[in-house]
Amino acid sequence: MSDNSFVYVTYIRTTPEKLWTALTDPEFNRQFFLCSHQESDWKVGSSWKLVFPDGSTADSGEILEIDPPRRLVIKWRNEWLPEVKEDGYTRCTFAVEQDGELTKLTVIHEADGPHKLIANVAKGWPLVLASLKSLIETGKGFERPPSKG
């Protein structure tokens, strides 16, 4: 990981179509995205946001590319940490590929230059994506971990 990009690859025992549904359906999101969910109508140019369980907006942006069930690119900005928000937007790409009985998910979160959000997502994405894999393969995602401090 650099200070302007984070890449995570995982393999999930599922189909690309089921993984796509998990990534884009708010009710499915709540089961793996640590109780948060995404809201969008999933069309190029549409607004997008990640919503905390209390209804506040965690992150916001715009759908830049969408090719179900293969590729999704979101223009992404943090909304709840002022020092991160001031860095502006990043891009998050989800690439979904069939690989035999498995589906390969690659998440690339990147910025045009150094960006504080990349350090945050480097901590968050592994937990969220492990929860997604667990939910799809076992029927149970992870609960939101208790806050520290």
C-alpha positions in Angstrom: 0.0 0.0 0.0 1.2 3.5 -0.8 -0.3 6.8 0.6 -2.5 7.0 -2.6 -3.7 3.5 -3.2 -4.9 0.3 -1.5 -5.6 -3.0 -3.3 -7.3 -6.0 -1.8 -8.1 -9.3 -3.5 -10.2 -12.1 -2.2 -11.8 -15.2 -3.6 -15.4 -16.1 -2.6 -17.3 -19.3 -3.2 -20.2 -17.8 -5.1 -21.3 -16.5 -8.5 -20.5 -13.1 -9.8 -24.2 -12.3 -9.9 -24.7 -13.2 -6.2 -21.6 -11.2 -5.3 -22.9 -8.2 -7.3 -26.2 -8.3 -5.4 -24.4 -8.4 -2.1 -22.3 -5.3 -3.1 -25.3 -3.3 -4.3 -28.3 -4.3 -2.2 -28.8 -2.2 1.0 -30.3 -5.0 3.0 -27.4 -7.3 2.1 -24.9 -4.5 2.8 -26.2 -4.1 6.4 -25.3 -7.8 7.0 -21.6 -7.4 6.1 -20.8 -3.7 5.9 -20.7 -3.5 9.7 -24.3 -2.5 9.8 -23.8 0.4 7.3 -25.3 0.3 3.8 -24.9 1.9 0.4 -27.6 4.0 -1.3 -27.7 4.7 -5.0 -29.8 3.9 -8.1 -26.6 2.4 -9.5 -26.4 4.3 -12.8 -23.5 6.3 -14.2 -23.7 9.8 -12.9 -25.9 8.9 -10.0 -25.2 9.9 -6.4 -23.9 7.3 -4.0 -23.5 7.3 -0.3 -22.5 5.0 2.5 -24.9 5.4 5.5 -24.1 4.7 9.1 -26.6 2.7 11.2 -27.8 5.9 12.8 -28.7 7.3 9.4 -25.8 9.8 9.1 -23.7 9.8 6.0 -20.2 8.2 6.3 -19.1 8.7 2.7 -20.6 10.2 -0.4 -19.8 10.4 -4.1 -21.0 9.4 -7.6 -21.2 6.3 -9.7 -18.4 6.7 -12.4 -18.7 3.3 -14.1 -21.0 0.4 -13.8 -21.0 -2.9 -15.7 -23.0 -5.5 -13.7 -21.8 -8.0 -12.5 -18.2 -7.2 -13.5 -17.2 -3.7 -12.6 -18.2 -0.8 -10.4 -16.3 2.5 -10.0 -17.3 5.0 -7.3 -16.1 8.6 -6.8 -15.7 8.5 -3.0 -15.3 11.2 -0.3 -15.3 10.8 3.5 -18.0 13.0 5.1 -17.5 12.5 8.9 -13.8 13.2 9.5 -13.1 16.9 8.6 -9.3 16.3 8.2 -10.0 13.5 5.7 -12.9 15.2 3.9 -10.7 18.2 3.1 -8.5 15.9 1.0 -11.3 15.6 -1.5 -12.4 12.6 -3.6 -10.9 9.2 -4.2 -11.9 6.3 -6.5 -13.0 2.9 -5.4 -13.1 0.1 -8.1 -14.8 -3.2 -7.6 -13.8 -5.8 -10.2 -15.6 -9.1 -10.1 -14.3 -12.1 -12.1 -15.4 -15.8 -12.3 -12.5 -18.1 -11.5 -13.6 -21.7 -11.8 -15.9 -22.4 -8.8 -14.9 -19.2 -7.1 -15.4 -15.5 -7.8 -12.4 -13.2 -7.5 -13.2 -9.8 -6.0 -10.5 -7.0 -6.4 -11.1 -3.7 -4.6 -8.8 -0.9 -5.6 -9.2 2.4 -3.6 -7.0 5.1 -5.0 -6.4 8.8 -5.1 -4.5 11.1 -7.5 -2.0 12.0 -4.8 -1.4 11.4 -1.1 -4.7 11.1 0.7 -5.6 10.5 4.3 -8.6 8.3 3.4 -6.3 5.6 2.0 -4.8 4.9 5.4 -8.3 4.6 6.8 -9.6 2.2 4.1 -6.5 0.1 4.5 -7.8 -0.7 8.0 -11.5 -0.9 7.1 -11.6 -2.8 3.8 -10.0 -6.0 5.1 -12.6 -6.3 7.8 -15.5 -5.4 5.6 -14.5 -7.8 2.8 -13.8 -10.6 5.2 -17.3 -10.0 6.6 -18.7 -10.1 3.0 -16.9 -13.4 2.3 -18.2 -14.9 5.6 -21.7 -13.8 4.9 -21.8 -15.3 1.4 -20.1 -18.5 2.4 -21.6 -19.2 5.9 -24.7 -17.0 6.0 -23.3 -14.7 8.8 -21.3 -11.5 8.5 -19.5 -9.7 11.3 -21.2 -7.3 13.7 -19.9 -3.8 14.1 -16.9 -4.0 16.4 -17.1 -2.0 19.6 -15.6 1.4 19.4 -12.2 2.0 21.1 -11.7 4.7 23.6 
